[in-house]
């Protein structure tokens, strides 16, 4: 079986959790204008897990990631990393956004070295670490280029290198390939999977793409329309398959069909919410 239902808040998962989401909810506004983005949810992510979160637009996927990143507080509940409650951003959590968000006036090397330099790492050491990360993402020869001289896919790889250079415990990825063409996206998915396998990092990845989730993830959660409940959770085994064309297999197609079936109703609900807003 290539995907199987799983309880991501089981006692075993809680015992071995790297990152725990406990009763976490988020409501924006108050009174009659209050909008609940997330109801209380519970979720455990283990060391080295690659968790992909899929769901319709507006279901709270990015809100969940922003709370784990420390960019905004929950309304109730908490996110806990290695036993420490998350209250603000920290170097132990590296974030990659939909756009590269690079500094256009800095070279690629200087962009990647920015984080270590901000933490007080000596310039020479920071540049050495930055060069190593650029080599890891296949951009070692572009160290002296500026962001405007790079393609969109290259800029996203620089963003990944910039997140990795701080040696974070967890990587938080908010639809990093959403703006890329399909061919570039598929190549970068292979690159990300290679980097994850080499580093053993724990990853939370937000995506609208079911195919991307199946290709990359060890675990997948499917969220409902707002407020974003966890409708289903799966253990996925496709990331263990070294074949880059695993997406063409019958098992992959069957898994995609199952998740599409879950999301179809939620997407219709989300569209209705938008029309009534």
C-alpha angles and dihedrals in degrees: 000000000000098000128022133179114259138181105235091191099051120135089255092052092047091051094053099034122139092184124023127194107198122188089324118175137164129202124178121210127356144255117009091347095055115127119196109214096174129019116209107299134180124206138158125204118194130217109283094010118144104210119189119195117204129178144125122294113284095020095123101259095133091039089059091049092047091054092050088048090053094240093123135013125245119245089229137355125027149250114233126195116192090339095310120113112235111235103151142007117292140181090245087072117059117198129203117188134204089265124042092245090203126165104253093204093058128074120245090259092049091049092055093043092050095089097051090044090052088054091054099259111154113261096244093050092046092051092048091052091045092052090051091053092048088053089051092055092043098253102105093122092053096060094116096043122104123234093254088059092058132080120244091259092051091050090054090051089052087052090053091048090050090053093046097048091074089056093233123196091225133026116213113197120187106197091305094176099041095109096047129098117257097255094049090045093054092048091050091048088059089048093050092048090052092050092047091050091049097046102033090219122167109243136196109191125186116205144155090207116095090190091054091049093050093047096048110027136092087188132022130195122196115208129206127231115283122338086049109228121173100256096180140352129205141189106226125201101185092094087065091059111093093202109107087204094058087117089073094060125106091239092056091048091051092049091049091050091053094052093042088055090055094047099044095075092043092051090052090051091049091052091051090051090054092050092050095045 
